[in-house]
Amino acid sequence: MIRREESLDYHGANRPGKIEVRASKPCLTARELRLAYLPGAAFPCEAIAADPLPGSMIVLGGGAVGCELGQVFSRFGVEVTIVEGRDRILPLEEPEASLLIGSVLQSEGIDVRTGMRVESAGGADDDVELTLEGGATVSANRVLVATGRTVDLSELGLDSAGVVANGRFVDVDDRMRAGDGIWAMGDITGKAMFTHAALQQSATIAGDILGRDQSPIRYEAMPRVTFTDPEVGSVGLSEAQAEERGLDVAVAVKNVPSTFRGWLHDTNIQGLIKLVIDTGAGTLVGATVVAPSGGEVLGLLSLAVHQRTPIDALRSLTYAFPTFHGGIGEALGAYARGTGTVIDPAYETSGHLL
Ligand SMILES: Cc1cc2nc3c(=O)[nH]c(=O)nc-3n(C[C@H](O)[C@H](O)[C@H](O)COP(=O)(O)OP(=O)(O)OC[C@H]3O[C@@H](n4cnc5c(N)ncnc54)[C@H](O)[C@@H]3O)c2cc1C
């Protein structure tokens, strides 16, 4: 959080200049991993410094961080078990992405347990045993806790600064203003807990302090990437979310191995492109790309969702051959030929829809 002190030289609109920030406290930004203590447990930032590597590890939580680090440790030879309480890993992503990444992780030897919450933990530092709902147990040398993050506002003295918090996060307006001469950014606002969101918010704050007119951040077009191999990049609404909003939804799913680039790239390639289309508005409202460099392919789709680009415009775009992003054109081609939801037959026969 930045507090503008009286000494800030504020000249108003369009005048370039320097923003001087003096904080009355060293920093009011906070993020806390509020997690129960477990014996032998490590949080992600500690885990990556592990030396020597443990022989085995339970990753508690199959979200983005759990899947990323679970795969990393597994590839370094650690025996990994991922335990996820929801019925699928990557529960915030499209089910197709969860299924595909789950099968990739399992094919690499990772034990993926879903729909299982931890009830209790025991053991010592070198031998942790977790008891799961239903009585099953899993044990390993270490536990990596990746069950999500929250912010801790309790000791920041927000009241004394006149800042309103809605219980979990600091309330901000479109200009990231949290109060008179006070701005908040990053995880503490609960808007989108990503580095790129914080960076964009910081630019909004700087623009506001300099008095610039600027468009509010479009959080509905906030991209997110899970850096597994293959990567999962997604933006906007999932199919289920679009339906919940009452949109007339059509979906196009293309199997990456059956795209030109996928076919050329590697016989073992796995991936998919899923496009969520609002047929009423004729625009793309959400997209998921699971592919090598899926986060890069996502760029084009983020722009399309951000700009509410008509599907016809996306379809008339020329896609370079042979590229991964060309798969978007192939998925749209199939959608154009179909009458609504179009699933690549190669995707259906790949077993991921089973
Ligand atoms: C393992 C992991 C992987 C991630 N991967 C990605 C990713 O790939 N892409 C992505 O976009 N995002 C990722 N994130 C999320 C990203 O790190 C956060 O969204 C981002 O760092 C938020 O920035 P922030 O400034 O709000 O908080 P932080 O980066 O957490 O910075 C807050 C700082 O404030 C300090 N602080 C806290 N309280 C006080 C206090 N009272 N006084 C002084 N200092 C204090 C903290 O020590 C910290 O340095 C990841 C997060 C984790 C945990």
The ligand as an SDF file (V2000), in Angstrom:
LIG
                    3D

 53 58  0  0  0  0  0  0  0  0999 V2000
    4.8220  -20.3550   -5.0220 C   0  0  0  0  0  0  0  0  0  0  0  0
    4.1340  -19.2280   -5.7530 C   0  0  0  0  0  0  0  0  0  0  0  0
    4.1940  -19.1730   -7.1360 C   0  0  0  0  0  0  0  0  0  0  0  0
    3.5920  -18.1210   -7.8130 C   0  0  0  0  0  0  0  0  0  0  0  0
    3.6710  -18.1020   -9.1650 N   0  0  0  0  0  0  0  0  0  0  0  0
    3.1310  -17.0660   -9.8300 C   0  0  0  0  0  0  0  0  0  0  0  0
    3.2500  -16.9880  -11.2450 C   0  0  0  0  0  0  0  0  0  0  0  0
    3.8300  -17.8510  -11.8910 O   0  0  0  0  0  0  0  0  0  0  0  0
    2.6880  -15.9330  -11.8800 N   0  0  0  0  0  0  0  0  0  0  0  0
    2.0280  -14.9530  -11.1970 C   0  0  0  0  0  0  0  0  0  0  0  0
    1.5330  -14.0180  -11.8280 O   0  0  0  0  0  0  0  0  0  0  0  0
    1.8940  -14.9990   -9.8550 N   0  0  0  0  0  0  0  0  0  0  0  0
    2.4300  -16.0290   -9.1610 C   0  0  0  0  0  0  0  0  0  0  0  0
    2.3110  -16.0810   -7.8040 N   0  0  0  0  0  0  0  0  0  0  0  0
    1.5520  -15.0060   -7.1290 C   0  0  0  0  0  0  0  0  0  0  0  0
    2.4300  -13.7780   -6.9570 C   0  0  0  0  0  0  0  0  0  0  0  0
    3.6250  -14.1470   -6.2910 O   0  0  0  0  0  0  0  0  0  0  0  0
    1.6700  -12.7160   -6.1600 C   0  0  0  0  0  0  0  0  0  0  0  0
    0.4170  -12.4930   -6.7260 O   0  0  0  0  0  0  0  0  0  0  0  0
    2.4500  -11.4230   -6.1280 C   0  0  0  0  0  0  0  0  0  0  0  0
    3.7110  -11.6210   -5.5580 O   0  0  0  0  0  0  0  0  0  0  0  0
    1.6520  -10.3770   -5.3380 C   0  0  0  0  0  0  0  0  0  0  0  0
    2.4460   -9.2350   -5.0990 O   0  0  0  0  0  0  0  0  0  0  0  0
    2.2950   -8.4150   -3.7380 P   0  0  0  0  0  0  0  0  0  0  0  0
    3.2080   -7.2520   -3.8650 O   0  0  0  0  0  0  0  0  0  0  0  0
    0.8610   -8.1740   -3.4700 O   0  0  0  0  0  0  0  0  0  0  0  0
    2.7660   -9.3800   -2.5910 O   0  0  0  0  0  0  0  0  0  0  0  0
    4.2130  -10.0140   -2.3260 P   0  0  0  0  0  0  0  0  0  0  0  0
    4.9460  -10.2800   -3.5980 O   0  0  0  0  0  0  0  0  0  0  0  0
    3.9650  -11.1560   -1.4110 O   0  0  0  0  0  0  0  0  0  0  0  0
    5.0030   -8.8860   -1.5770 O   0  0  0  0  0  0  0  0  0  0  0  0
    4.6310   -8.4790   -0.2780 C   0  0  0  0  0  0  0  0  0  0  0  0
    5.8950   -8.0790    0.4590 C   0  0  0  0  0  0  0  0  0  0  0  0
    5.5340   -7.3990    1.6470 O   0  0  0  0  0  0  0  0  0  0  0  0
    6.3260   -7.8670    2.7200 C   0  0  0  0  0  0  0  0  0  0  0  0
    5.5390   -7.6120    3.9360 N   0  0  0  0  0  0  0  0  0  0  0  0
    4.4350   -8.2680    4.3560 C   0  0  0  0  0  0  0  0  0  0  0  0
    3.9790   -7.7130    5.5070 N   0  0  0  0  0  0  0  0  0  0  0  0
    4.8030   -6.6940    5.8230 C   0  0  0  0  0  0  0  0  0  0  0  0
    4.8540   -5.7410    6.8760 C   0  0  0  0  0  0  0  0  0  0  0  0
    3.9480   -5.7400    7.8570 N   0  0  0  0  0  0  0  0  0  0  0  0
    5.8570   -4.8510    6.8600 N   0  0  0  0  0  0  0  0  0  0  0  0
    6.7790   -4.8540    5.8850 C   0  0  0  0  0  0  0  0  0  0  0  0
    6.7730   -5.7190    4.8560 N   0  0  0  0  0  0  0  0  0  0  0  0
    5.7970   -6.6280    4.8180 C   0  0  0  0  0  0  0  0  0  0  0  0
    6.5190   -9.3300    2.3960 C   0  0  0  0  0  0  0  0  0  0  0  0
    7.6450   -9.8300    3.0760 O   0  0  0  0  0  0  0  0  0  0  0  0
    6.7210   -9.2810    0.8670 C   0  0  0  0  0  0  0  0  0  0  0  0
    8.0540   -9.0770    0.5080 O   0  0  0  0  0  0  0  0  0  0  0  0
    2.8960  -17.1070   -7.0950 C   0  0  0  0  0  0  0  0  0  0  0  0
    2.8380  -17.1790   -5.6980 C   0  0  0  0  0  0  0  0  0  0  0  0
    3.4460  -18.2250   -5.0240 C   0  0  0  0  0  0  0  0  0  0  0  0
    3.3710  -18.2730   -3.5280 C   0  0  0  0  0  0  0  0  0  0  0  0
  1  2  1  0
  2  3  1  0
  2 52  2  0
  3  4  2  0
  4  5  1  0
  4 50  1  0
  5  6  2  0
  6  7  1  0
  6 13  1  0
  7  8  2  0
  7  9  1  0
  9 10  1  0
 10 11  2  0
 10 12  1  0
 12 13  2  0
 13 14  1  0
 14 15  1  0
 14 50  1  0
 15 16  1  0
 16 17  1  0
 16 18  1  0
 18 19  1  0
 18 20  1  0
 20 21  1  0
 20 22  1  0
 22 23  1  0
 23 24  1  0
 24 25  2  0
 24 26  1  0
 24 27  1  0
 27 28  1  0
 28 29  2  0
 28 30  1  0
 28 31  1  0
 31 32  1  0
 32 33  1  0
 33 34  1  0
 33 48  1  0
 34 35  1  0
 35 36  1  0
 35 46  1  0
 36 37  1  0
 36 45  1  0
 37 38  2  0
 38 39  1  0
 39 40  1  0
 39 45  2  0
 40 41  1  0
 40 42  2  0
 42 43  1  0
 43 44  2  0
 44 45  1  0
 46 47  1  0
 46 48  1  0
 48 49  1  0
 50 51  2  0
 51 52  1  0
 52 53  1  0
M  END
$$$$
